[in-house]
Amino acid sequence: MSTGVGIDYSAWDHIYVSDDEDVTSPYVDTQSLYRMRHRARLERMADFQQRGDDLESSIAECKRLLEEARGRLKELEEGMKEGEEDEEREAELKKVRAEVRKLKKDEKMFERMIEEHRREEKKLPWDVDTISKEGFSKSVLNIKPIQKEETQEEKVEKHKSFVEMYAKEIKHFGMLRRCDTSQKYLSDNPHLVCEETANCLVVFCIDFEIDEKHALMEQVAHQAIVMKFILDLAGTLAVDPRGCFRQFFSKIKTADKPYQDAFDHELEMLKARVRSCARIRMESAMKELEEEEKQKRLGPGGLDPLEVYESLPKEIQKSFDEKNVQMLQEAINKLDPEEGKYHLRRCIDSGLWVPDPGEEDDDDDGDDEDK
């Protein structure tokens, strides 16, 4: 029974019927010719796909640079509004405006090229390789899987395990100075292209800065920013970072000034953060050391002799400096009795003064009689 709606066969109008396997001549190796034609067709398909991927990568990078340029432009315009006008700032403002205009034009150009590429893709004829691609290999229920978010403890443990396993390889990558050797090393060790490597490199930077190995710190910081840019590029393209690090190295080798400036800016910011973290860690270590020394110094009553000494009247301090017991007794006798007892008790509790056996008991008895 006809429904009045015809079947649209137009999708089949552009099927390319390959002649790869046609017999051309009894004097030609047909199988070799087939393989050669088939390989050539696959290479054309790969080139077309690569061109599309390059366009997508280029427009993503263009959008990123445009966003950065707009941010700088906004900062400069706000500075001009606040009255911070000078020739250098005005020149920079003009330069950034021109950069924004150029990036907008580039963005539109890439959009047109991508649209044209997509139109070409729709016009491509089907062939034995495209028409026979697998469409569905399994049934999938439209249910969003519940992904268990890692706890902070799990993240720390994961990072710790990764570093313990690959610390030597990560440090080796941190010491590399040339793009070619860095790319080759990541090609041989793709498992290093991850967030854990970037974090580990930053930790190495802080350790080198604490050890005052400043040149090593700056070198490893450079490699940490290399890894960060690879991870950012992967996030922009929504791909596994192990599959796009070669694109980063290709770009950084021929980078234009805005891209290189962005890289250098991030590097300087990282080095500043590393120096700050190193300083904080050193100050914290010094405080811990001072606290340990203080605990060792504490007298029998739990007081710090240095703190007690600094709180004593000058004459009592002088008696301790000269180790003169008679001068100490005279200085205490000159004070109010309660004040003298207060200072004497603190000297005993801090270990500055060690009374003779029975002297402390006599002093306590005297206090009881006063009461």
ZIWO-V109234 format. One record per residue. N is the residue number from 0. SS is DSSP state (A for helix, B for strand, O for the rest). PSI is psi in radians with two decimals (999 if undefined). NEAR is the number of other ideal C-beta (glycine too) atoms within 10 Angstrom. Layout:
BEGIN
N/SS/PSI/NEAR  N/SS/PSI/NEAR
END
This chain:
BEGIN
0/O/2.23/2  1/O/2.43/5  2/O/-0.11/5  3/O/-0.04/4  4/O/2.06/6  5/O/2.78/7  6/O/2.32/5  7/O/1.94/7  8/O/0.19/7  9/A/-0.42/7  10/A/-0.33/8  11/A/0.04/9  12/O/-0.45/8  13/O/0.48/12  14/B/2.24/13  15/O/2.00/14  16/O/1.89/9  17/O/2.48/15  18/O/0.40/10  19/O/-0.65/17  20/O/0.11/12  21/O/2.46/10  22/O/2.06/10  23/O/-0.73/11  24/O/2.57/8  25/O/-0.24/6  26/O/0.03/5  27/O/2.38/10  28/O/1.75/11  29/A/-0.76/14  30/A/-0.70/9  31/A/-0.73/9  32/A/-0.68/16  33/A/-0.82/17  34/A/-0.66/12  35/A/-0.80/12  36/A/-0.72/15  37/A/-0.74/16  38/A/-0.70/11  39/A/-0.72/11  40/A/-0.70/16  41/A/-0.65/12  42/A/-0.68/10  43/A/-0.73/11  44/A/-0.73/14  45/A/-0.70/10  46/A/-0.71/10  47/A/-0.78/14  48/A/-0.70/11  49/A/-0.66/10  50/A/-0.71/13  51/A/-0.74/16  52/A/-0.70/14  53/A/-0.68/14  54/A/-0.76/18  55/A/-0.71/16  56/A/-0.70/19  57/A/-0.74/17  58/A/-0.58/18  59/A/-0.75/16  60/A/-0.66/18  61/A/-0.75/20  62/A/-0.68/15  63/A/-0.80/16  64/A/-0.66/20  65/A/-0.71/18  66/A/-0.71/10  67/A/-0.73/18  68/A/-0.70/22  69/A/-0.65/15  70/A/-0.77/11  71/A/-0.67/17  72/A/-0.74/17  73/A/-0.74/11  74/A/-0.77/12  75/A/-0.73/19  76/A/-0.67/13  77/A/-0.66/10  78/A/-0.67/15  79/A/-0.65/14  80/A/-0.55/9  81/O/0.07/8  82/O/0.21/6  83/O/1.00/10  84/O/2.28/11  85/O/2.88/10  86/A/-0.69/7  87/A/-0.77/7  88/A/-0.68/13  89/A/-0.68/12  90/A/-0.72/10  91/A/-0.66/15  92/A/-0.78/18  93/A/-0.71/11  94/A/-0.75/14  95/A/-0.67/21  96/A/-0.75/14  97/A/-0.66/11  98/A/-0.73/19  99/A/-0.75/16  100/A/-0.76/11  101/A/-0.76/15  102/A/-0.59/20  103/A/-0.75/14  104/A/-0.72/11  105/A/-0.69/17  106/A/-0.78/16  107/A/-0.67/12  108/A/-0.80/13  109/A/-0.65/19  110/A/-0.73/13  111/A/-0.74/10  112/A/-0.67/16  113/A/-0.72/15  114/A/-0.74/11  115/A/-0.70/11  116/A/-0.70/15  117/A/-0.64/12  118/A/-0.74/9  119/A/-0.68/12  120/A/-0.69/11  121/A/-0.51/7  122/A/-0.21/8  123/O/2.37/13  124/O/2.61/12  125/B/2.62/16  126/O/-3.01/18  127/A/-0.48/14  128/A/-0.63/13  129/A/-0.61/12  130/A/-0.39/11  131/O/0.26/9  132/O/2.55/7  133/O/2.28/5  134/O/-0.96/5  135/O/2.18/6  136/O/-0.17/6  137/O/2.82/4  138/O/2.38/5  139/O/2.19/7  140/O/2.45/6  141/O/1.10/4  142/O/2.19/6  143/O/2.13/6  144/O/2.51/6  145/O/1.97/6  146/O/2.16/6  147/O/2.09/7  148/O/2.36/7  149/O/2.39/11  150/O/2.91/9  151/A/-0.66/7  152/A/-0.70/8  153/A/-0.68/11  154/A/-0.73/13  155/A/-0.75/11  156/A/-0.69/12  157/A/-0.79/13  158/A/-0.75/15  159/A/-0.78/11  160/A/-0.73/11  161/A/-0.79/19  162/A/-0.73/16  163/A/-0.61/8  164/A/-0.65/12  165/A/0.35/19  166/A/-0.72/13  167/A/-0.79/8  168/A/-0.68/15  169/A/-0.77/24  170/A/-0.64/14  171/A/-0.77/13  172/A/-0.67/24  173/A/-0.41/23  174/A/-0.15/12  175/O/2.49/19  176/O/-0.35/9  177/O/2.55/8  178/A/-0.73/14  179/A/-0.78/10  180/A/-0.61/12  181/A/-0.78/21  182/A/-0.75/19  183/A/-0.71/13  184/A/-0.69/14  185/A/-0.55/24  186/A/-0.65/13  187/A/-0.39/9  188/O/1.10/15  189/A/-0.37/13  190/A/-0.28/13  191/A/-0.22/21  192/O/1.46/22  193/O/2.98/19  194/A/-0.63/15  195/A/-0.67/20  196/A/-0.77/26  197/A/-0.78/21  198/A/-0.71/16  199/A/-0.68/24  200/A/-0.67/23  201/A/-0.70/20  202/A/-0.74/17  203/A/-0.70/23  204/A/-0.82/28  205/A/-0.75/20  206/A/-0.75/16  207/A/-0.68/21  208/A/-0.70/24  209/A/-0.66/16  210/O/0.08/11  211/O/0.52/9  212/O/1.26/14  213/A/-0.67/12  214/A/-0.73/8  215/A/-0.69/17  216/A/-0.81/23  217/A/-0.63/17  218/A/-0.83/17  219/A/-0.59/28  220/A/-0.68/27  221/A/-0.79/20  222/A/-0.54/22  223/A/-0.68/26  224/A/-0.60/21  225/A/-0.84/25  226/A/-0.67/28  227/A/-0.75/18  228/A/-0.63/20  229/A/-0.78/24  230/A/-0.68/19  231/A/-0.71/14  232/A/-0.72/20  233/A/-0.68/20  234/A/-0.68/12  235/A/-0.72/15  236/A/-0.11/17  237/O/0.83/8  238/O/2.91/14  239/O/2.26/12  240/A/-0.45/22  241/A/-0.27/16  242/A/0.00/12  243/O/0.09/19  244/A/-0.50/24  245/A/-0.60/13  246/A/-0.69/18  247/A/-0.83/24  248/A/-0.62/18  249/A/-0.67/14  250/A/-0.73/16  251/A/-0.45/17  252/A/-0.57/10  253/O/0.52/7  254/O/2.45/14  255/O/3.03/9  256/A/-0.78/8  257/A/-0.72/17  258/A/-0.75/17  259/A/-0.67/11  260/A/-0.69/13  261/A/-0.73/16  262/A/-0.84/17  263/A/-0.65/12  264/A/-0.80/12  265/A/-0.65/16  266/A/-0.78/17  267/A/-0.66/13  268/A/-0.72/12  269/A/-0.77/21  270/A/-0.64/19  271/A/-0.72/11  272/A/-0.67/14  273/A/-0.79/24  274/A/-0.70/15  275/A/-0.79/12  276/A/-0.71/16  277/A/-0.73/19  278/A/-0.75/12  279/A/-0.74/11  280/A/-0.68/14  281/A/-0.72/12  282/A/-0.71/10  283/A/-0.71/10  284/A/-0.69/11  285/A/-0.69/10  286/A/-0.72/10  287/A/-0.71/10  288/A/-0.74/10  289/A/-0.70/10  290/A/-0.69/10  291/A/-0.75/10  292/A/-0.68/11  293/A/-0.75/13  294/A/-0.62/10  295/A/-0.52/7  296/A/-0.35/14  297/O/2.38/14  298/O/-3.05/18  299/O/-0.42/10  300/O/0.09/13  301/O/0.26/9  302/O/2.62/20  303/O/2.12/17  304/A/-0.59/19  305/A/-0.77/13  306/A/-0.71/12  307/A/-0.77/20  308/A/-0.76/16  309/A/-0.38/9  310/A/-0.11/13  311/O/2.67/17  312/O/2.72/15  313/A/-0.71/8  314/A/-0.66/14  315/A/-0.69/24  316/A/-0.74/14  317/A/-0.65/14  318/A/-0.64/20  319/A/-0.65/17  320/A/-0.71/10  321/A/-0.05/10  322/O/0.78/8  323/O/1.87/13  324/A/-0.71/10  325/A/-0.74/8  326/A/-0.68/16  327/A/-0.81/21  328/A/-0.73/13  329/A/-0.71/13  330/A/-0.69/21  331/A/-0.68/19  332/A/-0.48/9  333/A/-0.33/12  334/O/2.89/16  335/O/2.44/8  336/A/-0.75/11  337/A/-0.72/8  338/A/-0.66/12  339/A/-0.75/17  340/A/-0.67/16  341/A/-0.85/12  342/A/-0.68/20  343/A/-0.75/20  344/A/-0.73/17  345/A/-0.64/20  346/A/-0.68/24  347/A/-0.78/20  348/A/-0.45/18  349/A/-0.15/22  350/O/0.05/16  351/O/-0.61/20  352/O/2.19/21  353/O/1.82/11  354/O/2.74/13  355/O/2.70/7  356/O/2.24/6  357/O/-0.34/8  358/A/-0.70/12  359/A/-0.66/15  360/A/-0.69/10  361/A/-0.65/11  362/A/-0.69/14  363/A/-0.68/11  364/A/-0.67/10  365/A/-0.66/12  366/A/-0.70/11  367/A/-0.67/7  368/A/-0.65/7  369/A/-0.64/9  370/O/999/5
END
